[in-house]
């Protein structure tokens, strides 16, 4: 799938990943803040190889890639 389709999956609450990423188990998810959150706008975060959740910003390679898929 392309990034537009991956973004739709994120909005449905699914996690997405890329086949082209170097590490196993990496994925993205969308966080939608609620009234108890310090953040006020939705944001995408990543689970990298080390397992620590971090904010994510897309690279041009990520935006143009067609190897996106959902995580089961």
C-alpha positions in Angstrom: 0.0 0.0 0.0 1.1 3.6 -0.4 1.4 6.2 2.4 -2.1 7.6 1.7 -3.6 4.2 2.3 -1.3 3.7 5.4 -2.6 7.0 6.8 -6.2 5.9 6.3 -5.3 2.7 8.2 -3.8 4.8 11.0 -7.0 6.8 11.2 -9.0 3.6 11.6 -6.8 2.7 14.7 -4.5 0.2 12.9 -0.7 0.1 13.2 1.3 0.2 10.0 4.9 -0.7 9.1 7.2 -0.7 6.0 9.0 -3.7 4.5 11.9 -1.3 3.7 12.7 -0.5 7.3 15.8 -2.0 8.7 14.6 -3.3 12.0 12.0 -6.1 12.9 9.0 -5.1 14.9 8.9 -1.4 14.0 5.5 0.2 13.5 3.6 3.5 13.6 0.3 4.3 15.3 -1.8 7.4 15.6 -2.4 9.0 19.0 -5.6 11.0 19.4 -5.4 13.0 22.6 -8.3 13.1 25.0 -9.3 15.6 27.8 -6.6 14.2 30.1 -3.7 14.5 27.6 -1.1 17.2 27.6 -1.1 17.1 23.8 -4.0 18.7 22.1 -3.7 17.5 18.5 -3.3 14.0 17.0 0.2 12.8 16.2 1.9 9.7 14.8 4.4 7.8 17.0 6.8 5.0 16.2 7.9 1.9 18.0 11.5 1.4 16.9 13.6 -1.7 17.4 14.5 -0.8 21.0 10.7 -0.7 21.9 10.7 2.9 23.2 7.8 4.9 21.7 8.9 8.1 20.1 7.3 10.9 17.9 7.6 10.2 14.2 8.2 12.5 11.2 8.0 11.1 7.7 10.9 11.2 5.3 10.4 11.7 1.6 11.3 8.0 1.2 8.5 7.0 3.6 6.0 9.3 1.9 6.7 7.9 -1.6 7.1 4.2 -0.6 4.6 1.6 -1.7 5.7 -1.1 0.7 3.4 -0.1 3.6 1.3 -2.7 5.3 -0.8 -3.0 8.4 0.4 -4.8 11.5 -1.6 -7.8 12.7 
